[in-house]
Amino acid sequence: MDPSLPTLRRSSDTAARADESVTALALAAREGDADAVERFVRALHRDVLRYVAHLCADPQAVDDLTQDTFLRALGSLHRFEGRSSARAWLLAIARRAVMDSYRHAATRPRRAHVPDWQPAAERAQPRGLPGFDDGVVLLDLLAALPQDRREAFVLTQLLGLPYSEAAERSDCPVGTVRSRVARARATLTGLLREAEEPAVLAA
């Protein structure tokens, strides 16, 4: 038996409990509980910020798009019925907000070169905590992935969404998400090996 399975199962159970808790907050917020609204936003703010940062090509727009996501969500909370987790529902809104911003940007001329998403993603990471340097390295590696594989990897491996919900967010079959994640892992593994080779040779 694979010794990693109990750890993975515990991690999955923890994520499921967290999703249930946040979904309960969303349902309470829908009924007008002001405290639940605040706790709902606070619980998911970091996930939305990170997801938007991974999708958005303009670091300056990340905070605005995150705020727009929550404004849209709170405005349509009365339609949320809890059939999916509140986190998956909110990330779908975040994705639409980013796509809408792309469409809006395409209708007006650009005045300057738009930098990539990485600086914004780095700002979205908590600093001064154990593992922060590893997080920055991971962001550098993720930058080498095609956008579709990066999104699938972020949704399932960093944000912990089930493959079925990641497929809904990405508007593609579950098998495609699994394939993208597998290819992303293979690419990341190869990049890590390449990065380690100079250190081994130096030693």
C-alpha positions in Angstrom: 0.0 0.0 0.0 1.3 3.5 -0.9 2.3 5.1 2.5 1.4 8.5 1.1 -2.3 7.6 0.8 -3.2 8.3 4.4 -1.6 11.8 4.2 -3.4 12.5 0.9 -6.7 11.3 2.4 -6.2 13.6 5.5 -5.4 16.5 3.2 -8.5 15.8 1.1 -10.7 15.5 4.2 -9.4 18.8 5.6 -10.1 20.6 2.3 -13.6 19.1 2.2 -14.3 20.3 5.7 -13.0 23.8 4.9 -15.2 23.9 1.8 -18.3 22.8 3.8 -17.5 25.6 6.3 -17.2 28.3 3.7 -20.3 27.1 1.9 -22.2 27.3 5.1 -20.9 30.9 5.5 -22.1 31.7 2.0 -25.6 30.3 2.7 -25.8 32.3 5.9 -24.6 35.4 4.2 -27.3 34.9 1.6 -29.9 35.1 4.4 -28.5 38.5 5.4 -26.0 37.6 8.2 -23.6 40.5 8.0 -21.0 38.7 10.1 -21.1 35.7 7.8 -20.5 38.0 4.8 -17.3 39.4 6.4 -16.1 35.9 7.4 -16.9 34.5 3.9 -14.8 37.3 2.2 -12.0 36.9 4.7 -11.9 33.1 4.3 -11.6 33.1 0.5 -9.8 36.4 -0.2 -6.4 34.8 -0.5 -7.5 32.0 -2.8 -9.2 34.5 -5.1 -6.2 36.8 -5.1 -3.8 33.9 -6.0 -6.1 32.6 -8.7 -6.6 35.9 -10.3 -2.9 36.6 -10.1 -2.2 33.3 -12.0 -4.8 34.2 -14.7 -4.2 37.9 -15.1 -1.5 39.3 -17.4 -1.6 42.7 -15.7 -0.2 42.8 -12.1 -1.7 46.2 -11.5 -5.2 44.9 -12.1 -5.1 41.9 -9.6 -6.4 43.8 -6.6 -9.2 45.5 -8.7 -10.2 42.2 -10.2 -10.3 40.5 -6.8 -12.5 43.2 -5.5 -14.7 43.0 -8.6 -15.0 39.2 -8.0 -16.3 39.7 -4.5 -18.7 42.5 -5.6 -20.1 40.3 -8.3 -20.4 37.4 -5.8 -22.1 39.4 -3.1 -24.4 40.9 -5.7 -25.5 37.4 -6.9 -25.3 35.6 -3.6 -29.1 35.4 -3.5 -28.9 32.9 -6.4 -26.3 30.7 -4.7 -27.9 27.4 -3.6 -24.9 25.4 -2.4 -25.0 22.8 -5.1 -21.3 23.3 -5.6 -18.8 24.5 -3.0 -18.8 28.3 -2.4 -15.1 28.4 -3.2 -15.6 26.7 -6.6 -18.5 29.1 -7.3 -16.4 32.1 -6.4 -13.4 31.0 -8.5 -15.8 30.6 -11.4 -16.8 34.3 -10.9 -13.2 35.3 -10.6 -12.4 33.6 -13.9 -15.3 35.4 -15.6 -14.1 38.7 -14.2 -10.6 38.1 -15.6 -12.0 37.1 -19.0 -14.3 40.1 -19.1 -11.3 42.3 -18.3 -9.5 40.8 -21.3 -12.4 41.4 -23.6 -12.7 45.0 -22.3 -9.0 45.6 -22.8 -9.2 44.2 -26.4 -11.7 46.9 -27.3 -9.3 49.8 -26.5 -5.8 50.5 -27.6 -2.9 49.6 -25.3 -0.6 52.4 -24.3 2.2 50.4 -23.0 3.6 46.8 -22.8 1.7 44.7 -20.2 4.1 42.8 -18.0 3.4 39.2 -17.1 1.5 37.8 -14.2 4.4 36.6 -12.0 5.1 39.8 -9.9 1.4 39.9 -8.9 1.4 36.3 -8.0 4.5 36.8 -5.9 2.8 39.7 -4.1 -0.1 37.4 -3.4 2.1 35.0 -1.4 2.5 35.7 2.4 6.0 36.9 3.2 8.2 36.1 6.2 6.6 32.6 6.6 8.4 29.2 6.4 8.4 28.0 2.9 8.0 31.4 1.3 11.2 31.0 -0.8 9.9 27.6 -2.0 6.7 29.4 -3.1 8.7 31.9 -5.1 10.6 29.1 -6.8 7.3 27.4 -7.6 6.0 30.5 -9.2 9.1 30.7 -11.4 8.6 27.1 -12.4 4.9 27.7 -13.1 5.8 30.5 -15.4 7.3 28.0 -17.8 4.0 26.1 -18.2 1.5 26.9 -20.9 -1.5 28.8 -19.5 -4.0 25.9 -19.7 -1.7 23.5 -17.9 -0.8 26.2 -15.3 -4.4 26.8 -14.6 -5.2 23.1 -14.2 -2.3 22.7 -11.9 -3.1 25.8 -9.8 -6.8 24.8 -9.4 -6.2 21.2 -8.4 -2.8 21.1 -6.8 -2.5 24.6 -5.1 -6.2 25.5 -4.5 -7.3 21.9 -3.9 -10.3 21.8 -6.2 -11.6 18.3 -7.3 -10.8 17.5 -10.9 -14.5 17.7 -11.7 -14.9 21.2 -10.4 -11.6 22.3 -12.1 -13.0 21.0 -15.4 -16.2 23.1 -14.9 -14.1 26.2 -14.2 -11.9 25.5 -17.3 -14.9 24.5 -19.5 -13.3 21.3 -20.6 -13.7 17.5 -19.9 -12.3 16.0 -16.6 -9.9 13.9 -18.7 -8.4 17.0 -20.2 -7.8 18.5 -16.8 -6.1 15.2 -15.6 -3.9 15.2 -18.8 -2.9 18.9 -18.3 -2.0 18.3 -14.6 0.0 15.2 -15.5 1.9 17.1 -18.2 2.4 20.0 -15.9 3.9 17.7 -13.2 6.2 16.1 -15.8 7.4 19.5 -17.0 7.9 20.8 -13.4 9.8 17.6 -12.5 12.1 18.0 -15.5 12.7 21.6 -14.6 13.6 20.7 -11.0 16.0 18.1 -12.2 17.7 20.6 -14.5 18.0 23.1 -11.7 19.5 20.5 -9.4 22.2 19.4 -11.9 24.5 22.4 -11.6 24.5 22.0 -7.8 25.3 18.3 -8.1 28.2 19.0 -10.5 29.5 21.8 -8.3 29.5 19.4 -5.3 
